Amino acid sequence: MTTLSDGDLAAVARVLADAGAAPVGPLSATLIAGGRSNLTFRLDDGASRWVLRTPPRVGRTPSAHDVAREFRVTSALGATAVPVARAVALCEDESLIGGPFAVAEFVDGRTLQARDELEALATGQVHAAVGALVETLATLHRVDHVAVGLGRFGRPDAYAERQLKRWNGQWEIVGSHLPDGVRRCASTLAERLSAGLPEQRSTGIVHGDYRIDNTLLDLSDGGARVAAVVDWELSTIGDPVADVAMMCVYRHPAFDLVIGSPTAWTSDLLPDPAALASAYEAAGGVPLVDWERHLALGYFKIAVIAAGIDHRHRLGASQGEGFDTAGDSVGPFLDAGLQLLR
């Protein structure tokens, strides 16, 4: 599904009205390009704008498209220093438009996904954007999740163990069609991670998918600030070190295969993972203990995510750049994880 029908939009309008945000006119919907998981639409009524997120209609994997989770965490973070789009409405009745959906206010800002978009910025603006990204992640990790109402958002302990179990389960669903050598690498990496999981010494809200193109940046006046952090479907309560590790593993060149073109986040203009990690700690983030094992777990996770994109593409659920090359990135990500544990 890449469009919303008139009937779908009428149903969405009713949900908005029930949430106290009734449209003043008929809604129109525009698919926002760039998603590799949930579908994202901009809604307009001629006076106001919103963003609607809903899972793909086929090829879903368990818990990987959780718009209710996004809605809950952004609702809780609305009163904190973490910039998020204001949560407006959640509908878990799949009969209305064919799946659950969440609606948030539209936030003006730039999403830097393509490498040429990043490289068009002045050097100072690139540095400012990186600083804002790192500081925002450190700010998120300082939020008291219990105080903001997320005490039951996820188990606070054994995060790495739960992550490995979860992504192993996802792999069983999405990895079976990949070459034997790739599947052997996945099994080996999972076994080595299981034999030496990173120790958890801190607990907080983790985004789970943090990088430059999962933020909206305000680039006015030659500076850079994070206007909103988006794509919270993988968020939970867990080990903040894992969040930093995921931000860093996305710097691997194979991420370009997931997107299908040169990406902003793999650009050589940006700091390498070691420099990003140092900047995060300098910004007041948690100590990065068991760093290499967290990175290895991150590489396993991104390999499974890429395999899931390839899985949905093979089922005919998605078309376009990146969907047909994501599978080629799985092996390199797994190899990177294995290198860290050898």
Buried (B, 14 or more C-beta within 10 A) or exposed (E): BEEBEEEBBBBBBBBBEEBEBEBEEEBBBEBBEBBBBBBBBBBBBEEBBBBBBBBBEEBBBEEBBBBBBBBBBBBBBBEBEBBBBBBBBBBEEEEBBBBBBBBBBBBEBBBBBBBEBBBEBEEEBBBBBBBBBBBBBBBBBBBEBEEBBBEEBBEBEBBBBBBBEBBBEBBEBBBEEBEEEBBEBBBBBBEBBEEEBBEBEBBBBBBBBBBBBBBBBBBEEEEBBBBBBBBBBBBBBBBBBBBBBBBBBBBBEBBBBBBBEBBBBBBEEBBEBEEBBEBBBEBEBBEBBBBBBBBBBBBBBBBBBBBBBBBBBBEEBBEEEBBBBBBBBBBBBBBBBBEBBE
